[in-house]
Amino acid sequence: MGICDGRVAIVTGAGRGIGREHALMLAHEGAAVVVNDLGAQPDGSGADPGPANEVVAEIVAMGGQAVVNGADITNYDDAGAMVRQAIDTFGRLDVLVNNAGILRDRMIFSMSEAEWDDIISVHLKGHFCPTRHAAAYWREQSKAGEPVDARIINTSSPSGLYGNAGQTNYAAAKAGIAGFTLVAALELARLGVTSNCLAPTALTRLVEPLMGGADNITEEVREAISPRWVATVATWLASPLSRAVTGRVFDVRGETIAIADGWHRGPEGTNLAGDPVGAGLVIEDLLSTARANADLDGRDAPDRF
């Protein structure tokens, strides 16, 4: 018996990295899992069903239940078919983990239109499409008088919350996902659906090149920021134990779990002069007392801007 016993989950991008750990841990805790993965390269090119099949085989070998899904989650109809597959195969859907993602890093003055569009599509639209169909299913269940205790778990990034040079496309998408999460929490609460978001720092094939390549990463570092740590949070959020938690963004870095506080209204002043110079005087005064923007670790960085 695990904390997700009897629940049915979809995990997108579950063939490798963080998604793989999500799928394995959910299965270990008793969930039946739809393992979605297109099998693309880190930049989104190509397709390979192998990784998703390997994850399913591993789950089945441990005595769990899982099926492969190769849908492109940016395709509205394919995402709907994925949700239907979960319901047809396992009889219900309780958890949607939106995790699939790619990287196309580039400074903004060098970024192509395709590099922008592809990132926004995979990350932001790739969250919308599965969520739209899952939410419609849960609404139908609620209207029919069926009890709903469902979960949406989205994936943002420290880049989207705090900013990181070279990632205007990725950060914009990830910030959008955080906002998407908050609104979904407001809209779906009455149905019995929670919506939360992870902003993980973990070692995956997307991150390895940024850390000097696989050969330069020690085993100590691999364990310290293993994707497994992120999966512990996702699995708890997927369980009935988290039903009172919604609309939150969790910054997860190894064994450390933090809540990202999000935007809050800060100091304010009044432009009594009613002109641009007066506005500037008010802003200068406000900046002298406002909290500094965060660095990529989410901590105040007075010298960053």
RAPECOR-V654318 format. One record per residue. N is the residue number from 1. RES is the residue in one letter. SS is DSSP state (H for helix, E for strand, L for the rest). PSI is psi in radians with two decimals (* if undefined). Layout:
n=(N N)
res=(RES RES)
ss=(SS SS)
psi=(PSI PSI)
This chain:
n=(1 2 3 4 5 6 7 8 9 10 11 12 13 14 15 16 17 18 19 20 21 22 23 24 25 26 27 28 29 30 31 32 33 34 35 36 37 38 39 40 41 42 43 44 45 46 47 48 49 50 51 52 53 54 55 56 57 58 59 60 61 62 63 64 65 66 67 68 69 70 71 72 73 74 75 76 77 78 79 80 81 82 83 84 85 86 87 88 89 90 91 92 93 94 95 96 97 98 99 100 101 102 103 104 105 106 107 108 109 110 111 112 113 114 115 116 117 118 119 120 121 122 123 124 125 126 127 128 129 130 131 132 133 134 135 136 137 138 139 140 141 142 143 144 145 146 147 148 149 150 151 152 153 154 155 156 157 158 159 160 161 162 163 164 165 166 167 168 169 170 171 172 173 174 175 176 177 178 179 180 181 182 183 184 185 186 187 188 189 190 191 192 193 194 195 196 197 198 199 200 201 202 203 204 205 206 207 208 209 210 211 212 213 214 215 216 217 218 219 220 221 222 223 224 225 226 227 228 229 230 231 232 233 234 235 236 237 238 239 240 241 242 243 244 245 246 247 248 249 250 251 252 253 254 255 256 257 258 259 260 261 262 263 264 265 266 267 268 269 270 271 272 273 274 275 276 277 278 279 280 281 282 283 284 285 286 287 288 289 290 291 292 293 294 295 296 297 298 299 300 301 302 303 304 305)
res=(M G I C D G R V A I V T G A G R G I G R E H A L M L A H E G A A V V V N D L G A Q P D G S G A D P G P A N E V V A E I V A M G G Q A V V N G A D I T N Y D D A G A M V R Q A I D T F G R L D V L V N N A G I L R D R M I F S M S E A E W D D I I S V H L K G H F C P T R H A A A Y W R E Q S K A G E P V D A R I I N T S S P S G L Y G N A G Q T N Y A A A K A G I A G F T L V A A L E L A R L G V T S N C L A P T A L T R L V E P L M G G A D N I T E E V R E A I S P R W V A T V A T W L A S P L S R A V T G R V F D V R G E T I A I A D G W H R G P E G T N L A G D P V G A G L V I E D L L S T A R A N A D L D G R D A P D R F)
ss=(L L L L L L L E E E E L L L L L H H H H H H H H H H H H L L L E E E E E L L L L L L L L L L L L L H H H H H H H H H H H H L L L L E E E E L L L L L L H H H H H H H H H H H H H H H L L L L E E E L L L L L L L L E L L L L L L H H H H H H H H H H H H H H H H H H H H H H H H H H H H H H H L L L L L L E E E E E E L L H H H H H L L L L E H H H H H H H H H H H H H H H H H H H H H H H H L E E E E E E E E E L L L H H H H H H H L L H H H L L H H H H H H L L H H H H H H H H H H H H L H H H L L L L L L E E E E E L L E E E E L L L L L L L L L L L L L L L L H H H H H H H H H H H H L L L L L L E L L L L L E L L L L L)
psi=(2.26 3.06 -0.22 0.37 2.24 -0.08 2.74 2.23 2.55 2.32 2.06 2.62 0.69 0.13 -0.45 2.98 -2.40 -0.74 -0.69 -0.79 -0.65 -0.91 -0.78 -0.74 -0.66 -0.76 -0.72 -0.57 0.22 -0.03 2.56 2.39 2.30 1.99 1.71 2.26 2.22 -0.39 0.54 2.90 2.92 -0.51 0.05 -0.06 2.69 3.13 2.48 1.98 -0.15 -0.91 -0.75 -0.72 -0.65 -0.70 -0.76 -0.77 -0.68 -0.70 -0.79 -0.68 -0.50 0.04 0.19 -3.10 2.30 2.65 2.70 2.50 2.24 0.41 2.56 1.92 -0.05 -0.14 2.06 -0.82 -0.69 -0.65 -0.67 -0.69 -0.59 -0.78 -0.73 -0.63 -0.75 -0.77 -0.75 -0.62 -0.76 -0.02 -0.11 3.09 2.24 -0.48 2.32 2.05 1.87 1.90 -0.38 2.45 2.84 3.01 2.44 1.07 2.41 2.51 2.60 -0.57 -0.13 -0.10 2.37 2.84 -0.70 -0.66 -0.60 -0.93 -0.72 -0.72 -0.81 -0.69 -0.95 -0.80 -0.97 -0.92 -0.55 -0.28 -0.72 -0.88 -0.93 -0.67 -0.70 -0.79 -0.67 -0.74 -0.68 -0.70 -0.81 -0.59 -0.72 -0.73 -0.77 -0.76 -0.50 0.00 0.16 2.42 2.36 2.23 1.28 2.87 2.39 2.21 1.93 2.99 1.89 -2.58 2.64 -0.55 -0.69 -0.49 -0.67 -0.32 2.48 2.20 2.46 0.08 0.76 -0.68 -0.88 -0.79 -0.70 -0.76 -0.77 -0.61 -0.69 -0.66 -0.68 -0.78 -0.72 -0.74 -0.78 -0.75 -0.71 -0.65 -0.72 -0.73 -0.55 -0.05 -0.71 -0.29 -0.21 0.41 2.25 2.70 2.02 3.00 2.46 2.49 1.43 2.61 1.97 2.72 1.96 3.09 -0.37 -0.54 -0.54 -0.81 -0.52 -0.24 0.36 0.12 2.75 -0.64 -0.28 0.17 2.13 2.81 -0.58 -0.77 -0.70 -0.74 -0.69 -0.63 0.68 2.48 -0.36 -0.62 -0.69 -0.67 -0.51 -0.68 -0.80 -0.70 -0.69 -0.76 -0.52 -0.28 2.89 -0.34 -0.36 0.26 -0.36 0.01 2.11 2.71 0.42 2.63 2.16 2.10 1.94 2.11 1.68 -2.31 -0.09 2.24 2.20 2.68 2.17 2.09 -0.42 -3.09 2.39 2.62 2.16 -2.70 2.64 2.76 3.09 2.27 1.43 -0.49 -0.48 0.42 2.99 -0.66 -0.72 -0.68 -0.72 -0.71 -0.72 -0.79 -0.76 -0.70 -0.71 -0.71 -0.44 -0.31 -0.18 2.63 2.45 2.63 2.72 2.75 -3.04 -0.28 -0.04 0.26 2.70 2.37 1.41 -0.50 0.09 -0.65 *)
